[in-house]
Amino acid sequence: MQKNVLITGCSKGFGYLFALDLARAGFQVAATSRALDRLQQLKVQAQKENLPIKFYELDVTKKDSLKSVVQQIHNELGTIDVLINNAGYGLMAFIEHATSDEIKAQFDTNVFGLIAMTQAVIPIMRRQRSGHIINISSASAAGVTPTMGIYAASKWAVEALSEAMYLELKRSGIKVSMVEPGPYQTAFGPSSIKNKLTETAAKIGQHKRLQDHFLKDPQEVSALMVKIVKSKRPKLRYPAGFAAKAIFFLRKILPDSWFLRLEEVLFKINEA
């Protein structure tokens, strides 16, 4: 039986790739974005390849309209077998410089939007007695880099929520997984990071230069996503890429003082 997969944040980056690769693998995809015109590139590619992708306008920060769109998707597809909570962005700033509005906006999308989507889909999956919720977390949930503390905090929240859902939903036949990517060559860098660094902050570790050293092809994460969706016994956590696996491993084996000292050296914090 064909699975129906609902994905948030499909206009670019991982969401764009997930939609294409899952459709190519034979899944019916409901691709969403906060504005339909942002899905135009995906629509053109899907038409070119004759892929089973439907397109919906859905803003994860608007809970009331979100519910009606999820219901529409369910009515049209018959089931929602997989939810991929991918929508998100990163605020790059010193904690002391971020405004309350910026912090709230970060959590509205990365955390509260994820909760709203999950709350809308869980009742459908409970009635089906099956389903799979996949939350996009980050390697930042293990190792926080300077200037990305607020973004990392939102992803730590995603980790806690995912663990709780794993336990709460297990007996209902609903699986929960997290994908935790490290740095990849996606639109997240240039357009999904809200950057308000001062010159002083920008000196910390020369953030972009360090990340560029580790950047990998995002197709690697999309291929992993296809395997996860196909899996009959998916795991809770999937660190994606060498950098992410290294961060999670070092966090487990090193005392906090050693791990944070390593970050100080890598990001040249003492030079700021």
N, C-alpha and C positions, 0 to 999 in steps of 0.2 A: 504494500500500500504506500502510495506517495505521501511524504510528509510535507506539511505546510509550515513555512518558516517566516516569522515576522521579525524584521530587523529595523531598528531605529538608527537614524543618522547615516543614511545611504548616499548622500550627495557627493562624498569624497572619502579618501582614506580607506581605512579598513572596511567600513560599511559598504562602500562601493564595490570593493573586491569580494567581500562576503556574498553580496547579492549575485554577482556574476558567477562566481565559482560554485555556489550552492545550486543555482539554476542549471549550470552546465552539468552538475552531478545528478540532475533529475528531480530536484526538489522544486515545489511551487513556492515562490518567494513573494512576500508582501514587503516591498521596499518603501520606506517612509522617510520624509524629511519635513522640516518645519515650513517649507514652501515648495510647491510642485515644480516651479521653474528651476529649482536647484537640482532636480532629478533629470533634467533634459539630457545630459551627457549619458547617463545610465540608460535612459529610455532609447536613445539612438543606438547604443551598443546592443541592447537587448533585442531591438527590432532587426538589427543586422544579422544576429545569430539565431533569431527566432526562439528566444529563451522564455521560459514560463515565469515572467515577473509582472506583478501588478503594482501600481504606483498609488501612493496615498499621501495626502498632506496631514502630518501629525506633529504637533509641538509637545514634547514631553513635559514642558513647564506649564501647560494649560490642562489641568486635570479634568475639567468638565467636558471639553471637546475631545480630549484624548479617549475618554470612555466610549463616546459615540463612534469614533473611528475604529477602535478595537472591535466594537460590536458589529460594525459594518464589515470589517475584514472577516470576522467569524461567520457572519451570515453568507458572505459571498464564497468563502472557501470551504465552509462546513466544519473544519477543525482548525485549531491553532496548536500545532504539535511542538513547535520550538519557538521560544522568544529569545532573541539576541539583543540585550541591552547595550547598544554600542554608542549611542549619542553621548557626546561629551566634549569638553575642551579644557585647556589648562590656563590658569592665571599665573604668570611669572612675575613675582614681586617679592620684595622683602616683606615679612609679616607686618612690620611697623608702617609700611607705606600703603598697604591695601586698605581701601575704604570698606565700610560695612556693606555698602551696596554691591561692590565687586565680590566680596566674600559670599554674600547671599546669592548673587547670580551664579557663582561657581557651584554652590551646593544645590541650587534650584535645578540645574541641569544634571550634574553628575550624581547626585544622591536622591533628591526628592523626585526628580523626573523618573529615575530608575524605580523608586518605590511605587510611584503612581502607575507606571506601566505594569509592574509585577502584580499590583493589586487588581488591575483591570483584567489580567490574563489568568490569574490563579483560579478564580471560580470556574472558568471555562475548562481548564485542565483538570480540576477536581471532578467535574461532571464526566469528563472523558476517562477519568481514572488513569491518565497518562499525560506526559508532557516533559519538556526539558527547558529549563531556564538557564541561559548562559550570559553571565555578566562580564563585561570587559573591565578588568581592573588594570593594574600596572605594576611594573617592578618597583615603582615608587612606594608601593605598599610595604616593601621590605627595606629599601634603602632610600632615604629622603635626601635629595640634593638641595643645596642652598638655593634660595629664590623660588623653589617649587613647593614650599611647605603647605600652602593652602590647597593646591591641586592634590598633593599627596594625602592630605587629611581627608579629602573627599574620597580618595581611593581606599584609604584605610577603612572608611565607613562602608564602602562597597564590600570589602573583605568580611567585616563583621556581619553585615546583612546577609551575605551569601552563606556564611557558616550557619547562621540561625535558620535561614530558609531550608538549607540542606536537611537539618534535623526536623524542622516543622513539617516538611512536605514529603519526607521519605516514605511514610506509610500510605500516602495517597497515590503513590505511583509516579510522583513528579520528581525528576532529577534536577540537581542544581550543580552548575560548574562555573568556574572562573577562568578566564584567559588573562595572563599577566605579562603583557609584552614589555620588552625593553625598548631601546631607541630603534626606530625604523624610518625608512624614507617614505613618509606619508605626508599628506597635507597638514597633519597635526602641527608640524614645526612652523612653517611660515604663516599659516592662516588660522589655526585653531588655538594658538597660544596668544593670550592677551598679555603683551609685554609692556611693563611699566618700570623697567630697570633704569636706575640712575647710572651715571658713569662709574661711580664707585661700585655699585652692585654688579655691573657688567664685568668688572675685573675678577669677580669671584670665580675662579676656576676656568675662566674663558669658556663658559658653558657650551656654546655651540661648537667650538673647536674640539672639545673633548667628546661631545656626543657624535660628531661627524666621524670620529675614529671607529665608533661601534655601529654606525648605521648599516642596516641590512635591508634586503629586498622584502617589502611587506607581503609579497606573494607567499612567503614562508608561513606567515601567520594565517593567511587565508586557507592554505592547504591544510594546516592544523585544524582550522575550524571545520572544514569538510569532514575530517576524520572524527572529530568530536561529535558532530551531528549524526554521523553514521554509527557511532559506537553504541553497543547494547549495554555496556557497563562503563559509562563515562566517569572519570575521576572528578573530585572537587576542584583541584588546582592544576593549571597547565601553565607554568612559566614558559614564555615564548622567546626563543633566541638565546644565544650564548651569554649575553650580558645579563639578562634576567636570571638565568639559571645560576650564574656566578654570584649575583647579588643575594639571592635567596640562600645559596649554600653558605656564603661567608657570614651572613647574618645569623645562621644557625650555629656555626662553629666558633665564631669569635666573640669575646666579651664586648659589651657595648663600647667600652673605652677604646679598644683596638679598632673596632669597625669605624667609629667616628673619627679616630685619628687618621685612618686610611682615607676617609672622605676629605679631611682637612688637607692632606697631601695632594690628592687628586684634583681638588678644586682650588688649591692655592689660597685658602681662606686667609692665611696669615699675611698675604700680600695686599689685601683689600684695605 
